[in-house]
């Protein structure tokens, strides 16, 4: 094992009912960068593993109370990111296959070969530290890929960012279009923060939530006695947003009569409260957003043509998440860190197979759906790794056939495929390194992974 004092310590827990074996493991593996904890009681050892969540666990296969296989099942169930090595004085092919099938990363025989143990644990420690470095780089990339609270580095999003920068200092009205859940309000907030009106208020009107008969009074306000129940003057959203920006979200839901009055306000920058003959000057920048095709709405006489042309003089169109899949890892990291802080959990990463399933998904609900999916997963997950079982139920269909643990009869090829996926997950998706660890060619590894993907797609 190489010295690792320059990296964060890696915790290792060894559980064996033979104190001499534990002393041997401590003497063989003790050095800088590795914290070794031991227990000669299997139940206490399992509790230690679940409490400390080590990177590596070394378990004796045959122990009183709990066997190493039972501990393995529980550890993998709670935290599949822990690398488990099983030790046994009675090797059998069946138990070795069972151990690998249930998630062990290695199966060693007693008497322990100290050289082999050092080599195997050293490889796992190096992998853990590589993941730590990769995590640090991911966080740096995420920080560099954020623009005014919007995450992206794809060409489509870089074009959006550039357009926001150019428009923000000068706009009076902007139309932001795109499918539901793609971040239209974030764009509106970015425009406001980069505009000369950044010190003023940012006000949101959800046009889809306003009752049709109340639109005018909601936007422009009313005076006392204007209608039954108007017991005092009330300012509207335009006055409330004075000196700032008003977002008219889902403007396609606005009634035609209100559209005509909105057009006049945009042209004259004057509003008139309901029930009042007095006009009032307002200085408000307006961002209108919609997931509808307003041009088609105009053609069907569901949206005013003159208002449409007034709004679309400057348009910012947002892409679907499916059209910028290269941003998916960044968004996953962003939400993972946000929910880790929100739920006070030590979340570090997504399991490799989880990333693969999310990458294959079409994301009809766009970024908002991704946020909800990861929020669900981060709330349920135990440990620092989000696995497939933590995702909403609809993602269960994407798990490769035969992945359930209670299948009694599976093929040797299926065992190989699962083990390859687990190793690939442990090395952060590095296929070259995974092939070296597995002792196969890259072509063989690609074949295994291709078969896994084809089965998942059936």
C-alpha positions in Angstrom: 0.0 0.0 0.0 1.2 3.5 -0.8 1.3 6.2 1.7 -1.7 8.5 1.5 -1.1 11.2 4.1 -1.9 13.9 1.6 -5.5 12.7 1.2 -8.5 12.4 3.6 -8.2 9.3 5.8 -10.0 6.1 4.6 -11.8 4.2 7.3 -11.6 0.4 7.3 -13.5 -1.9 9.7 -12.4 -5.5 10.3 -14.8 -8.0 12.0 -13.5 -11.4 13.0 -14.1 -13.6 16.1 -10.4 -14.4 16.1 -8.5 -11.6 17.9 -5.2 -12.9 16.4 -6.6 -12.3 12.8 -7.6 -8.8 13.8 -4.1 -8.1 15.2 -2.6 -9.4 12.0 -4.9 -7.2 9.8 -4.1 -4.1 11.9 -0.3 -4.8 11.7 -0.4 -5.5 7.9 -2.6 -2.5 7.0 -1.8 0.2 9.6 -0.2 3.2 8.0 -0.8 6.9 7.1 -4.2 7.6 5.5 -6.0 4.5 6.8 -8.0 4.4 10.0 -8.5 0.8 11.1 -11.4 -0.2 13.5 -11.9 -3.7 14.7 -14.5 -5.9 16.4 -14.5 -9.5 17.5 -18.3 -9.6 17.9 -20.3 -9.8 14.6 -23.3 -7.9 15.9 -21.2 -5.1 17.4 -19.1 -5.1 14.3 -22.2 -4.7 12.0 -23.3 -1.8 14.3 -19.9 -0.2 13.9 -20.0 -0.5 10.1 -23.4 1.0 9.9 -22.5 3.8 12.3 -19.1 4.8 10.8 -19.9 3.9 7.2 -16.3 2.9 6.3 -15.0 2.8 2.7 -13.8 -0.8 3.3 -15.1 -3.7 5.5 -13.3 -7.0 6.0 -15.5 -9.7 7.4 -14.9 -13.3 8.5 -17.4 -15.6 6.8 -18.0 -17.9 9.7 -18.8 -16.2 13.0 -21.2 -16.8 15.9 -24.4 -14.7 15.9 -24.1 -13.3 12.4 -22.2 -14.8 9.5 -20.1 -12.7 7.2 -22.7 -13.4 4.4 -25.5 -12.0 6.6 -23.5 -8.9 7.4 -22.7 -8.5 3.7 -26.4 -8.5 2.8 -27.2 -5.9 5.5 -24.3 -3.7 4.5 -25.1 -3.7 0.8 -28.8 -3.1 1.6 -27.9 0.0 3.7 -24.9 1.4 1.9 -23.8 -0.3 -1.4 -20.8 2.1 -1.7 -18.9 0.1 1.1 -16.3 -2.3 -0.4 -16.7 -5.6 1.4 -14.0 -8.3 1.5 -15.0 -11.7 2.9 -12.4 -14.0 4.6 -12.8 -17.7 5.0 -10.8 -20.7 6.1 -13.1 -23.0 4.1 -13.1 -21.9 0.4 -15.8 -23.2 -1.9 -16.7 -22.0 -5.4 -20.4 -21.8 -4.4 -19.8 -19.5 -1.5 -17.4 -17.3 -3.6 -20.0 -17.0 -6.4 -22.7 -16.2 -3.8 -20.5 -13.5 -2.2 -19.8 -11.8 -5.5 -23.5 -12.1 -6.4 -24.5 -10.4 -3.2 -22.1 -7.5 -3.6 -18.7 -8.5 -2.2 -15.8 -7.0 -4.0 -13.4 -9.9 -3.1 -13.3 -13.3 -1.4 -10.0 -14.3 0.3 -8.9 -17.5 2.0 -7.2 -18.1 5.3 -4.4 -18.2 6.2 -4.3 -14.7 4.9 -1.7 -13.8 2.3 -0.5 -10.4 3.7 0.9 -9.4 0.4 -2.4 -10.1 -1.4 -4.4 -8.4 1.4 -2.1 -5.3 1.2 -2.4 -5.2 -2.6 -6.2 -5.5 -2.6 -6.8 -3.0 0.2 -4.3 -0.7 -1.3 -6.2 -0.8 -4.6 -9.5 0.0 -2.8 -7.9 2.9 -0.8 -6.4 4.3 -4.0 -9.9 4.0 -5.7 -11.5 5.8 -2.7 -9.0 8.6 -2.9 -9.4 8.8 -6.6 -13.1 9.3 -6.1 -12.4 12.0 -3.5 -10.2 13.8 -6.1 -12.9 13.3 -8.8 -15.5 14.7 -6.4 -13.3 17.8 -5.8 -12.9 18.3 -9.6 -16.7 17.9 -10.1 -17.4 20.6 -7.5 -14.9 22.9 -9.2 -16.5 22.2 -12.6 -20.0 22.8 -11.1 -18.9 26.1 -9.7 -17.4 27.2 -13.0 -20.6 26.1 -14.9 -23.1 28.2 -13.0 -24.5 31.4 -14.4 -26.7 33.5 -12.1 -28.0 30.3 -10.5 -28.5 28.4 -13.7 -26.4 25.3 -14.3 -25.1 24.3 -17.7 -22.0 24.0 -20.0 -23.7 22.6 -23.1 -23.5 24.8 -26.3 -27.3 25.4 -26.1 -27.1 26.8 -22.5 -23.9 28.8 -23.2 -25.9 30.4 -26.0 -28.7 31.2 -23.6 -26.2 32.7 -21.1 -24.7 34.9 -23.8 -28.2 36.1 -24.8 -29.1 37.0 -21.3 -25.9 39.0 -20.9 -26.6 41.0 -24.0 -30.2 41.6 -23.3 -30.2 42.3 -19.6 -28.8 45.9 -19.6 -31.3 47.1 -22.2 -34.6 45.3 -22.2 -38.0 46.7 -21.4 -39.9 43.5 -22.3 -38.6 40.0 -23.0 -40.4 36.7 -23.9 -38.9 33.6 -22.4 -40.2 30.4 -24.0 -39.6 26.7 -23.4 -41.2 23.5 -22.1 -42.5 23.2 -18.5 -39.8 22.7 -15.9 -36.8 24.0 -18.0 -36.0 27.0 -15.8 -37.9 30.0 -17.3 -38.2 31.8 -13.9 -34.4 31.3 -13.3 -33.8 33.1 -16.6 -36.2 35.9 -15.5 -34.3 36.3 -12.2 -31.0 36.4 -14.1 -32.3 39.1 -16.4 -33.4 41.1 -13.4 -30.1 40.7 -11.5 -28.1 41.8 -14.5 -30.3 44.8 -15.4 -30.0 48.4 -14.2 -33.2 47.7 -12.1 -31.5 45.0 -10.0 -32.0 47.1 -6.8 -35.8 47.1 -7.3 -38.2 44.3 -6.5 -38.6 41.1 -8.5 -42.4 40.3 -8.6 -44.0 37.1 -10.0 -47.5 36.8 -11.3 -48.6 33.2 -12.1 -51.2 33.9 -14.8 -52.4 30.3 -14.6 -53.5 30.8 -11.0 -55.4 34.1 -11.4 -59.2 34.0 -11.7 -60.2 35.5 -15.0 -62.4 38.2 -13.4 -59.6 39.3 -11.0 -56.8 39.7 -13.6 -57.2 43.5 -14.1 -57.4 44.3 -10.3 -54.5 41.9 -9.7 -52.2 43.6 -12.2 -53.3 47.2 -11.9 -54.9 47.5 -8.5 -58.2 49.1 -7.6 -59.7 52.0 -5.5 -62.1 51.8 -2.6 -65.7 51.3 -3.8 -64.7 50.0 -7.3 -66.7 46.9 -6.7 -68.4 45.0 -3.9 -65.9 44.1 -1.3 -63.4 46.8 -2.3 -63.2 48.4 1.2 -59.9 50.2 0.6 -57.4 51.1 -2.1 -55.1 48.3 -3.3 -52.0 48.6 -5.4 -51.5 46.1 -8.2 -48.5 44.1 -9.2 -47.2 46.7 -11.6 -47.1 49.3 -8.9 -45.6 46.8 -6.5 -42.8 46.1 -9.0 -42.1 49.8 -9.4 -38.4 50.3 -10.3 -37.9 46.5 -10.7 -39.1 43.6 -12.8 -42.4 41.9 -13.2 -42.5 38.2 -14.4 -45.8 37.3 -16.1 -45.4 33.5 -15.9 -47.5 31.4 -18.3 -48.8 34.5 -20.1 -50.6 32.3 -22.6 -53.2 31.8 -19.9 -54.1 35.5 -19.8 -57.6 36.4 -21.0 -57.9 38.4 -24.3 -59.5 41.4 -22.6 -56.6 41.7 -20.1 -54.1 41.2 -23.0 -55.4 44.4 -24.6 -54.9 46.4 -21.4 -51.5 44.9 -20.8 -50.4 46.0 -24.3 -51.4 49.5 -23.5 -49.3 49.5 -20.3 -46.3 48.1 -22.2 -46.6 50.9 -24.8 -47.3 53.8 -22.5 -45.8 52.7 -19.2 -48.9 53.9 -17.5 -51.5 51.9 -15.4 -55.0 52.8 -14.3 -56.5 51.2 -11.2 -59.9 49.6 -11.5 -62.5 52.3 -10.6 -60.2 55.2 -11.0 -60.0 57.7 -13.9 -56.4 58.6 -12.9 -53.4 57.1 -14.7 -50.1 56.4 -12.9 -46.7 56.3 -14.4 -44.7 53.1 -13.8 -41.1 52.1 -14.5 -41.2 48.3 -14.7 -39.3 45.8 -16.8 -41.5 42.9 -17.9 -40.5 39.4 -18.6 -43.3 37.2 -20.0 -42.8 33.4 -20.0 -44.8 30.5 -21.5 -44.6 26.9 -22.5 -47.1 27.5 -25.3 -46.5 28.2 -29.0 -47.8 31.7 -29.0 -47.5 32.0 -32.7 -49.9 29.1 -33.1 -52.1 30.7 -30.4 -52.2 33.9 -32.5 -53.2 31.8 -35.6 -56.1 30.3 -33.6 -57.1 33.7 -32.3 -56.3 32.7 -28.7 -53.6 35.3 -28.2 -53.5 38.9 -29.4 -51.2 39.3 -32.4 -50.1 42.9 -31.5 -49.2 41.8 -27.9 -47.3 38.8 -29.3 -45.2 41.0 -31.6 -44.6 43.4 -28.7 -43.3 40.6 -26.5 -41.3 38.6 -29.0 -39.1 41.5 -30.1 -36.6 39.8 -27.8 -37.1 36.1 -27.2 -35.0 33.7 -25.2 -35.8 30.1 -25.9 -34.8 27.4 -23.4 -34.0 23.8 -24.6 -35.4 20.6 -23.2 -33.2 18.7 -20.8 -33.2 15.8 -23.3 -31.5 18.2 -25.8 -28.7 19.0 -23.4 -27.9 15.7 -21.8 -24.2 16.8 -21.4 -25.5 19.0 -18.6 -27.1 16.1 -16.7 -24.0 15.2 -14.6 -23.6 18.8 -13.5 -27.3 19.1 -12.6 -27.1 15.8 -10.7 -24.1 17.1 -8.7 -25.9 20.5 -8.1 -29.0 18.9 -6.7 -27.1 16.2 -4.7 -25.1 18.9 -2.9 -28.2 21.0 -2.3 -30.3 18.2 -0.9 -27.3 17.0 1.2 -27.3 20.3 2.9 -31.1 20.5 3.2 -31.4 17.0 4.7 -28.1 17.1 6.6 -26.8 13.9 5.0 -23.3 13.0 3.9 -24.3 12.5 0.2 -21.3 12.2 -2.1 -22.3 10.6 -5.3 -24.7 8.6 -7.5 -24.0 4.9 -8.0 -22.8 4.2 -11.5 -25.9 2.2 -12.5 -28.1 5.0 -11.1 -26.2 7.5 -13.4 -26.7 5.1 -16.3 -30.5 4.8 -15.7 -30.9 8.6 -15.3 -28.9 9.1 -18.5 -31.2 6.8 -20.5 -34.4 8.5 -19.2 -36.1 11.0 -21.5 -37.0 13.6 -18.8 -40.3 14.8 -20.1 -40.6 17.1 -17.0 -37.1 18.5 -17.7 -35.0 20.0 -14.9 -37.9 20.3 -12.5 -38.5 16.5 -12.8 -34.8 15.8 -12.2 -34.9 18.0 -9.1 -38.0 16.1 -7.8 -36.5 12.7 -8.5 -33.2 13.5 -6.8 -35.1 15.1 -3.9 -37.0 11.9 -3.4 -33.9 9.8 -3.6 -31.8 12.0 -1.3 -34.6 11.9 1.3 -34.7 8.1 1.3 -31.1 7.2 0.9 -28.9 5.7 3.7 -25.2 6.3 3.4 -23.4 8.6 1.0 -24.4 6.9 -2.3 -27.7 7.2 -4.1 -28.6 3.8 -5.6 -31.4 2.7 -7.9 -33.6 1.6 -5.1 -33.7 5.1 -3.8 -35.3 6.4 -7.0 -39.1 6.7 -7.5 -40.8 3.4 -8.4 -41.1 4.2 -12.1 -37.3 3.9 -12.5 -37.4 0.3 -11.2 -38.3 -0.9 -14.7 -35.0 0.3 -15.9 -33.0 -2.1 -13.7 -31.5 -4.9 -15.8 -33.4 -8.2 -15.7 -32.2 -10.6 -13.1 -30.9 -7.8 -10.8 -33.0 -8.9 -7.9 -31.2 -10.6 -5.1 -33.7 -13.4 -4.6 -33.3 -15.0 -8.0 -32.0 -18.5 -7.1 -30.8 -19.5 -10.5 -28.8 -17.1 -12.7 -26.2 -17.6 -15.4 -22.5 -17.3 -14.8 -22.5 -14.6 -17.5 -25.0 -12.6 -15.5 -22.8 -12.8 -12.4 -19.9 -11.6 -14.5 -21.9 -8.7 -15.8 -23.0 -7.6 -12.3 -19.5 -7.8 -11.0 -18.2 -5.8 -13.9 -20.8 -3.1 -13.2 -19.9 -3.0 -9.5 -16.2 -2.7 -10.3 -16.9 0.0 -12.8 -19.0 1.9 -10.2 -16.2 1.7 -7.7 -13.7 3.3 -10.1 -16.1 6.1 -11.0 -16.9 4.8 -14.5 -13.2 4.6 -15.6 -13.5 1.6 -18.1 -9.7 1.3 -18.6 -9.1 0.9 -14.9 -12.1 -1.4 -14.5 -10.8 -3.7 -17.2 -7.4 -3.8 -15.5 -8.9 -4.8 -12.2 -11.2 -7.4 -13.7 -8.3 -8.8 -15.7 -10.1 -8.7 -19.0 -9.7 -6.7 -22.2 -11.6 -3.5 -22.7 -13.4 -5.1 -25.6 -14.7 -7.8 -23.2 -15.8 -5.2 -20.7 -17.6 -3.2 -23.4 -19.4 -6.4 -24.5 -20.6 -7.0 -21.0 -21.8 -3.4 -20.6 -23.4 -3.4 -24.0 -25.4 -6.6 -23.1 -26.5 -4.9 -19.8 -27.7 -1.9 -21.7 -29.5 -3.9 -24.3 -31.4 -5.9 -21.6 -32.3 -2.8 -19.7 -33.8 -1.3 -22.9 -36.0 -4.3 -23.6 
